[in-house]
Amino acid sequence: MDFGTIELTPEQQEFADEVRSFLDALVTPDVLEHERAHGDGFNERVHLALGSRGWLTPQWSPEDGGAGLDPLRRRILELELQRHRVPDITAGTTNLVWTAVDRFADPSLRDELAPRVADGTARFCLGYTDPEGGSDIAASRLRAVRDGDEWVLNGAKMFTTGAQNCQYTFLIARTDPELPKHKGLTMFLVPLAAPGVEIQAIRTFGGERTNAVYYGDVRISDRYRLGGVNDGWAVLHGPLDEEHSVGTASDGLADPSVGRSFLRPLEVALDETLAWARETGPDGSRPVDDPSVVARLARVAVELEAGVVTPGPMGRVKGSLAIVEGAAELLDLTGAVGLLSPGADGALGDGDVDFAHRWAQGTATYGGTVEVFRTIIAQHVLGLPRAGYPGSKVLM
Ligand SMILES: Cc1cc2nc3c(=O)[nH]c(=O)nc-3n(C[C@H](O)[C@H](O)[C@H](O)COP(=O)(O)OP(=O)(O)OC[C@H]3O[C@@H](n4cnc5c(N)ncnc54)[C@H](O)[C@@H]3O)c2cc1C
């Protein structure tokens, strides 16, 4: 990993300034307040405005609706989007799914969707998790039965995050229950406006919005099948490996791992705790005068930095552990003021320690649990055989 500073040319600096002032005007306080209150991971006004600049698909050519940005400008854009805290869950899932649509969709569907992905009017969510399948995606039970040129879908998916703001879900369905479980699956891009689709909101302890989605006799054209019948595992592989940071080459500019994004609330909470520790209390002393407080804060800072720079699947595990343990430590240090939620009188910062602590818990689960990632590390990084966990479900 190269930790060298990149010197921007005047043109690159000009681009950075342009992005910054565009986002300063676009990401108004109500965008951030709405995200805190609803946990959507999406803001339509912001998403469409980014699409109008070609910045949802910045690597695509302007003729295709992108901005034709080179890798360094793309990184500048990405960092500014992060710094401005642009809600990005739905933009992320749309990008993940697009790689499969681009490769496996009927060409007419691909051509119809490409400009809409670029301008932000077509958005995709992930319909992997069954109510009972959980980590074992290949155990998916939602049924798709062929009827002439259509498919009839029946079943349910849990945790389809962003479904309320998307036009399509990237759905894994069982098309042949007689075949071995990885072989009887097919992927579809299901229009969420189809009759029989019902989206029910679920709010997490961390304030995120996700959904249970029910499919009752939903009929879709065969046009929405991605890849071959019963060949769904091959279609899913690309987006899944990308989400799991397995086998994806880095250009040296990207975040080292998805774990980096988990740590932003911890950075805010640590800054707030440092400010609290420097304040003089009613007895005339400051928390920072106690060496054990300094040592505990320093440990959180070190773990945070380790999470920020650890690459690949290890970074996903380290990022989650650093925020789960770090936020608990900050809560323990700050006591009552840290426990107060956003908006409460007397809360530390804007309830940032409480928020980081609640938000941290989901990071150990979504996109694959920490335990499952340890198996991925064992197999894909260390080349070890699959581990067995007594009493656990087995990923085949
Ligand atoms: C906020 C949130 C958003 C989500 N968004 C989406 C989404 O957009 N789309 C989507 O499809 N899914 C989504 N998920 C689902 C998420 O990917 C699953 O929750 C996750 O994969 C675990 O499945 P489960 O909750 O059923 O747990 P289970 O798989 O039932 O696991 C229960 C426990 O057993 C452990 N375990 C399971 N299998 C193994 C194994 N092989 N080895 C060791 N331990 C194991 C787990 O680590 C866990 O501790 C989301 C979940 C959350 C909480």
The ligand as a Tripos MOL2 file, in Angstrom:
@<TRIPOS>MOLECULE
LIG
   53    58     1     0     0
SMALL
NO_CHARGES

@<TRIPOS>ATOM
      1 C1        -29.6740   -3.6050    8.3000 C.3       1 LIG1
      2 C2        -29.5800   -4.7980    7.3940 C.ar      1 LIG1
      3 C3        -29.6140   -4.5970    6.0230 C.ar      1 LIG1
      4 C4        -29.5590   -5.6990    5.1570 C.ar      1 LIG1
      5 N1        -29.6790   -5.4840    3.8150 N.ar      1 LIG1
      6 C5        -29.8100   -6.5560    2.9840 C.ar      1 LIG1
      7 C6        -30.1230   -6.3680    1.6020 C.ar      1 LIG1
      8 O1        -30.2280   -5.2400    1.1210 O.2       1 LIG1
      9 N2        -30.3440   -7.4570    0.8340 N.ar      1 LIG1
     10 C7        -30.2490   -8.7320    1.3290 C.ar      1 LIG1
     11 O2        -30.4760   -9.6830    0.5880 O.2       1 LIG1
     12 N3        -29.9240   -8.9490    2.6400 N.ar      1 LIG1
     13 C8        -29.7130   -7.8800    3.4690 C.ar      1 LIG1
     14 N4        -29.4300   -8.0800    4.8060 N.ar      1 LIG1
     15 C9        -29.3330   -9.4390    5.2890 C.3       1 LIG1
     16 C10       -27.9630   -9.8370    5.7650 C.3       1 LIG1
     17 O3        -27.0650  -10.0080    4.6950 O.3       1 LIG1
     18 C11       -28.1980  -11.1180    6.5850 C.3       1 LIG1
     19 O4        -28.8620  -10.7130    7.7700 O.3       1 LIG1
     20 C12       -26.9620  -11.7950    6.9390 C.3       1 LIG1
     21 O5        -26.3920  -12.3340    5.7890 O.3       1 LIG1
     22 C13       -27.1650  -12.8730    8.0010 C.3       1 LIG1
     23 O6        -28.3240  -13.6260    7.8240 O.3       1 LIG1
     24 P1        -29.3140  -13.8720    9.0660 P.3       1 LIG1
     25 O7        -29.6120  -12.5580    9.6810 O.co2     1 LIG1
     26 O8        -30.4750  -14.6970    8.5930 O.co2     1 LIG1
     27 O9        -28.4550  -14.7110   10.0730 O.3       1 LIG1
     28 P2        -28.1330  -16.2690   10.0550 P.3       1 LIG1
     29 O10       -27.5340  -16.6510    8.7510 O.co2     1 LIG1
     30 O11       -29.3230  -17.0420   10.5110 O.co2     1 LIG1
     31 O12       -26.9920  -16.3230   11.1500 O.3       1 LIG1
     32 C14       -27.2570  -16.4000   12.5540 C.3       1 LIG1
     33 C15       -25.9160  -16.5300   13.2650 C.3       1 LIG1
     34 O13       -25.2300  -17.7200   12.8140 O.3       1 LIG1
     35 C16       -23.9470  -17.3940   12.2880 C.3       1 LIG1
     36 N5        -23.6610  -18.2110   11.0960 N.ar      1 LIG1
     37 C17       -24.4960  -18.4680   10.0590 C.ar      1 LIG1
     38 N6        -23.8610  -19.2330    9.1470 N.ar      1 LIG1
     39 C18       -22.6120  -19.4280    9.5990 C.ar      1 LIG1
     40 C19       -21.4710  -20.1320    9.0880 C.ar      1 LIG1
     41 N7        -21.4950  -20.7720    7.9350 N.pl3     1 LIG1
     42 N8        -20.3450  -20.1020    9.8330 N.ar      1 LIG1
     43 C20       -20.2920  -19.4560   11.0170 C.ar      1 LIG1
     44 N9        -21.3420  -18.7750   11.5610 N.ar      1 LIG1
     45 C21       -22.4790  -18.7760   10.8620 C.ar      1 LIG1
     46 C22       -24.0360  -15.9310   11.8880 C.3       1 LIG1
     47 O14       -22.7770  -15.3030   11.9050 O.3       1 LIG1
     48 C23       -24.9670  -15.3620   12.9590 C.3       1 LIG1
     49 O15       -24.2310  -15.0600   14.1050 O.3       1 LIG1
     50 C24       -29.4370   -7.0060    5.6830 C.ar      1 LIG1
     51 C25       -29.3860   -7.2120    7.0730 C.ar      1 LIG1
     52 C26       -29.4530   -6.1350    7.9290 C.ar      1 LIG1
     53 C27       -29.4180   -6.3780    9.3980 C.3       1 LIG1
@<TRIPOS>BOND
     1     1     2 1
     2     2     3 ar
     3     2    52 ar
     4     3     4 ar
     5     4     5 ar
     6     4    50 ar
     7     5     6 ar
     8     6     7 ar
     9     6    13 1
    10     7     8 2
    11     7     9 ar
    12     9    10 ar
    13    10    11 2
    14    10    12 ar
    15    12    13 ar
    16    13    14 ar
    17    14    15 1
    18    14    50 ar
    19    15    16 1
    20    16    17 1
    21    16    18 1
    22    18    19 1
    23    18    20 1
    24    20    21 1
    25    20    22 1
    26    22    23 1
    27    23    24 1
    28    24    25 2
    29    24    26 1
    30    24    27 1
    31    27    28 1
    32    28    29 2
    33    28    30 1
    34    28    31 1
    35    31    32 1
    36    32    33 1
    37    33    34 1
    38    33    48 1
    39    34    35 1
    40    35    36 1
    41    35    46 1
    42    36    37 ar
    43    36    45 ar
    44    37    38 ar
    45    38    39 ar
    46    39    40 ar
    47    39    45 ar
    48    40    41 1
    49    40    42 ar
    50    42    43 ar
    51    43    44 ar
    52    44    45 ar
    53    46    47 1
    54    46    48 1
    55    48    49 1
    56    50    51 ar
    57    51    52 ar
    58    52    53 1
@<TRIPOS>SUBSTRUCTURE
     1 LIG1         1 GROUP 0 **** ****
